[in-house]
Amino acid sequence: MNKKSLILALCVAGLIAGMIGSPLARADEIPDANPLSGNEKAIAAGKSWFRGVCALCHGGRADGAGERGTGADLRKFDKGFRIYVETVKNGRNVPGRNQNMPAWNGVLDDKTIYEIGAYLETLALENANWKEGVRH
């Protein structure tokens, strides 16, 4: 299977999981900080997963400049680790965007989501918030 076919298959699987009512991620089961933060092996795995699954929409540098050009700039993510995990698992509808974030629960396991998060932390810009809970 070539890379584009794999990406398409993963996207379709994510959309199907979202459509069939995958169980929502429970906030009380998600840690406030990524347990894999700073783990070089997890960061390397997360980079690979990100490029294979997320870059189509979020861009290869997570700057929102993907082929579809609709993903958020994850270098600026400021909602904390828990919201990141909830968003990946449950998806997100964003008003004004043609394409929404699909739910990946049931497609990506927690370890993979945490690895991707560990990688994204390494790309964070000033004032991003990957390691703390929601700032009020």
Stockholm file with secondary structure:
# STOCKHOLM 1.0

chainA/1-136         MNKKSLILALCVAGLIAGMIGSPLARADEIPDANPLSGNEKAIAAGKSWFRGVCALCHGGRADGAGERGTGADLRKFDKGFRIYVETVKNGRNVPGRNQNMPAWNGVLDDKTIYEIGAYLETLALENANWKEGVRH
#=GR chainA/1-136 SS CCHHHHHHHHHHHHHHHHHTTCCCCCGGGSCSSCTTTTCHHHHHHHHHHIIIIIHHHHCTTSSSCCSSCCSCCGGGCCSHHHHHHHHHHHCBCCTTCSSCBCCCBTTBCHHHHHHHHHHHHHHCCTTCCSSSCCCC
#=GC SS_cons         CCHHHHHHHHHHHHHHHHHTTCCCCCGGGSCSSCTTTTCHHHHHHHHHHIIIIIHHHHCTTSSSCCSSCCSCCGGGCCSHHHHHHHHHHHCBCCTTCSSCBCCCBTTBCHHHHHHHHHHHHHHCCTTCCSSSCCCC
//
